[in-house]
Amino acid sequence: MTAPTLTSVASGGKYTLISIVSFVVAILLWAGVTHTGLVNRALIPAPDDLASEFVRLVQRGYSGRPLWEHVAASVGRTLVGLVFAILIGTPLGLLIGYSRAASAVLEPFFSMIRPMPAIAFIPLVILYFGIGEFSKIVLIFFTSMLHMTIHSSAGVRSVPAELLRVAKNYGLRSKDLFFHVMLPASMPHIMTGIRTTTAISWALVVAAELVGAQQGLGYIVMDAATFFKISDIYVGIILIGLIGFVLEVVERRIERRVLHWVGR
């Protein structure tokens, strides 16, 4: 494995600094237009207004529940739905990509259902599963699983034909060919699928928490909108964005460790 050079480290640090500066400038511009009266602070709160509201939510909670319970509820629903989507969607996608017969049977159904928005399934989810926790997890799982399937199948189909011919020339049987050649070569697509599916699962938390939720970040956003609590809406949205960013960073680090050979 090649060690990073001083030039590459310095280059990475430069772009990190650019990102930090651009973020700080955006916050300063936001504060400027709100504090000078160019924008009505009742409609778009200033950054310090949101910081004060966040502190209040941490101290007093929202709707009778501590803020951490709302965060834990949303993260928990997302992770449970995501894990099952990965566990079921990945092998299903591998099967579709590997077997032309399975592809012919299953892919038309996935192609038809995948473009449908998650919110369209809410009435059916309520009808079949009620408005409890299970219905929210089902909504996240079902939509995320469809996307995980397409990434996994695309990974199998992206394996170069030359690589398969070489493996067959060495006498690998179908089972060994799949597990020792096709699956490792598909891993970049699968890891990309996991990152994409995580983002989709986290975005779905708002739609899932439309189903009779009494806690969660999506619930805070929807309830605050109902009662015109603008600052709480912004705090909820920002928390959703920050947690999504943390999940993305963690998964990128895991991906670099799992796919350590990529780009070498």
C-alpha positions in Angstrom: 0.0 0.0 0.0 1.5 3.4 -1.0 2.0 5.8 1.8 0.5 9.3 1.3 3.0 11.9 0.2 3.4 15.4 1.8 1.9 16.9 -1.3 -1.3 14.8 -1.2 -1.7 15.5 2.6 -1.2 19.2 2.0 -3.7 19.2 -0.9 -6.3 17.4 1.2 -5.8 19.9 4.0 -6.2 22.8 1.6 -9.6 21.5 0.3 -10.8 20.8 3.8 -9.9 24.4 4.7 -11.8 25.6 1.7 -14.9 23.6 2.8 -14.7 25.1 6.3 -14.3 28.6 5.1 -17.2 28.3 2.6 -19.4 27.0 5.5 -18.4 29.9 7.8 -19.0 32.5 5.1 -22.5 31.0 4.4 -23.3 31.3 8.1 -22.1 34.9 8.3 -24.1 35.8 5.2 -27.2 34.2 6.7 -26.6 36.1 10.0 -26.1 39.3 8.0 -29.3 39.2 6.0 -31.4 38.3 9.1 -29.9 40.8 11.6 -30.0 43.7 9.1 -33.7 43.2 8.4 -33.3 42.2 4.8 -35.2 39.0 5.7 -37.9 38.7 8.3 -36.5 36.8 11.3 -40.0 35.5 12.0 -39.9 33.6 8.7 -36.2 32.8 8.5 -34.6 32.8 12.0 -31.1 34.0 12.5 -28.4 31.4 13.3 -28.2 32.5 16.9 -32.0 32.2 17.2 -31.7 28.6 16.2 -28.8 28.0 18.5 -30.9 29.4 21.4 -33.9 27.2 20.4 -31.7 24.1 20.1 -30.4 24.7 23.7 -34.0 25.1 24.9 -35.0 21.8 23.2 -32.1 20.1 24.8 -33.1 21.4 28.2 -36.9 21.1 28.0 -37.5 18.6 25.1 -40.3 18.7 22.6 -44.0 17.7 23.2 -43.2 16.3 26.6 -40.3 14.2 25.5 -36.5 14.8 25.8 -34.9 15.7 22.5 -32.6 12.7 22.6 -35.7 10.4 22.6 -36.8 12.0 19.4 -33.4 11.5 17.8 -33.1 7.9 19.1 -36.6 7.1 17.7 -35.7 8.3 14.2 -32.3 6.7 14.2 -33.6 3.4 15.5 -36.4 3.2 12.9 -34.0 4.0 10.2 -31.3 1.5 11.2 -33.7 -1.4 11.6 -35.3 -0.8 8.2 -31.9 -0.3 6.6 -30.3 -3.4 8.1 -33.2 -5.6 6.8 -33.1 -3.8 3.4 -29.4 -4.7 3.1 -29.8 -8.2 4.3 -32.6 -9.0 1.9 -31.9 -6.6 -1.0 -28.2 -7.5 -1.4 -28.6 -11.3 -2.1 -31.8 -10.6 -4.1 -29.9 -8.2 -6.3 -27.0 -10.6 -6.7 -29.4 -13.3 -7.7 -31.0 -11.0 -10.3 -27.6 -10.0 -11.7 -26.3 -13.5 -11.7 -29.3 -15.5 -13.1 -31.0 -14.4 -16.3 -34.0 -16.5 -15.3 -34.3 -14.7 -12.0 -33.9 -11.4 -13.8 -36.6 -12.2 -16.3 -39.0 -13.1 -13.5 -38.3 -10.4 -10.9 -36.8 -7.3 -12.6 -40.0 -6.2 -14.3 -41.7 -5.9 -10.9 -38.8 -4.0 -9.4 -38.7 -1.7 -12.4 -42.3 -0.9 -12.1 -42.4 -0.3 -8.3 -39.1 1.5 -7.8 -40.1 4.9 -9.3 -43.2 5.1 -7.1 -42.7 7.6 -4.2 -42.6 6.2 -0.7 -45.5 8.5 0.4 -47.8 6.7 -2.1 -47.5 3.5 0.0 -48.5 5.2 3.3 -52.3 4.4 3.0 -51.5 0.7 2.3 -49.0 0.5 5.1 -51.6 1.9 7.5 -54.3 -0.5 6.1 -52.2 -3.6 6.5 -49.9 -2.8 9.5 -51.7 -0.1 11.5 -50.0 3.0 12.8 -47.5 1.5 15.2 -43.7 1.2 15.0 -43.8 -1.8 12.7 -45.5 0.2 9.9 -42.9 2.8 9.9 -40.1 0.3 9.7 -41.9 -1.5 6.9 -42.1 1.7 4.9 -38.4 2.4 5.3 -37.4 -1.2 4.6 -39.5 -1.7 1.5 -38.4 1.4 -0.3 -34.8 1.1 0.7 -34.7 -2.6 -0.3 -35.7 -1.8 -3.9 -32.7 0.5 -4.3 -30.3 -1.9 -2.6 -31.4 -4.6 -5.1 -30.6 -2.5 -8.1 -27.1 -1.6 -6.9 -26.3 -5.2 -6.1 -27.5 -6.5 -9.5 -25.6 -3.8 -11.3 -22.5 -4.9 -9.4 -22.7 -8.4 -10.7 -23.3 -7.2 -14.2 -20.3 -4.9 -14.1 -17.8 -7.7 -13.6 -15.6 -7.7 -16.8 -16.1 -10.6 -19.1 -12.3 -11.0 -19.5 -12.1 -11.7 -15.7 -14.7 -14.4 -15.9 -13.0 -16.0 -18.9 -9.7 -16.1 -17.1 -11.4 -17.6 -14.0 -13.1 -20.3 -16.1 -9.8 -21.1 -17.8 -8.4 -21.9 -14.4 -11.2 -24.4 -13.9 -13.3 -22.6 -11.3 -16.8 -24.1 -10.8 -19.9 -21.9 -10.8 -20.0 -21.7 -6.9 -16.3 -20.7 -6.7 -16.6 -18.4 -9.6 -19.4 -16.5 -7.8 -17.9 -16.3 -4.3 -14.2 -15.8 -5.3 -14.6 -13.6 -8.4 -18.0 -12.1 -9.0 -18.8 -11.2 -5.4 -15.5 -9.4 -4.7 -15.7 -7.6 -8.0 -19.2 -6.5 -7.2 -18.3 -5.1 -3.8 -17.7 -1.4 -5.0 -21.2 -1.3 -6.3 -22.6 -3.0 -3.2 -20.9 -0.5 -0.9 -22.1 2.4 -3.0 -25.6 0.8 -2.8 -25.3 0.7 1.0 -24.4 4.4 1.2 -27.2 5.3 -1.2 -29.7 3.2 0.6 -28.6 4.7 4.0 -29.3 8.2 2.6 -32.7 7.1 1.3 -33.6 5.4 4.5 -32.7 8.4 6.5 -34.7 10.7 4.2 -37.7 8.4 4.5 -37.8 8.9 8.2 -40.0 12.0 7.7 -42.4 10.1 5.5 -42.4 7.1 7.9 -43.2 9.4 10.8 -46.3 10.7 9.1 -47.8 7.4 10.0 -49.2 8.4 13.5 -45.8 9.0 15.1 -45.6 10.7 18.5 -41.9 11.0 18.6 -39.0 11.4 16.1 -37.3 14.2 14.2 -39.9 13.9 11.4 -42.6 14.3 14.0 -41.0 17.4 15.3 -40.8 18.9 11.8 -44.4 18.1 11.0 -45.8 19.1 14.4 -43.9 22.3 14.4 -45.2 23.2 10.9 -48.8 22.6 12.1 -48.3 25.1 14.9 -46.1 27.5 12.9 -43.1 27.0 15.1 -40.6 28.1 12.5 -37.4 27.8 14.7 -38.3 24.2 15.7 -38.8 23.3 12.0 -35.3 24.6 11.2 -33.7 22.8 14.2 -35.4 19.5 13.2 -34.3 19.8 9.6 -30.7 20.8 10.6 -30.5 17.8 13.0 -31.7 15.5 10.2 -29.0 16.9 7.9 -26.2 16.6 10.5 -27.1 13.1 11.5 -27.2 12.1 7.8 -23.8 13.7 7.3 -22.3 11.7 10.2 -23.8 8.5 8.8 -22.2 9.3 5.4 -18.8 10.0 7.0 -18.9 6.7 9.0 -19.8 4.7 6.0 -17.1 6.2 3.8 -14.5 5.2 6.4 -15.9 1.7 6.5 -15.9 1.6 2.7 -12.2 2.6 2.6 -11.3 -0.2 5.0 -13.5 -2.9 3.2 -12.4 -1.8 -0.3 -8.8 -1.1 0.6 -7.6 -2.3 -2.8 -9.8 0.1 -4.8 -7.8 2.9 -6.4 -4.4 1.4 -5.4 
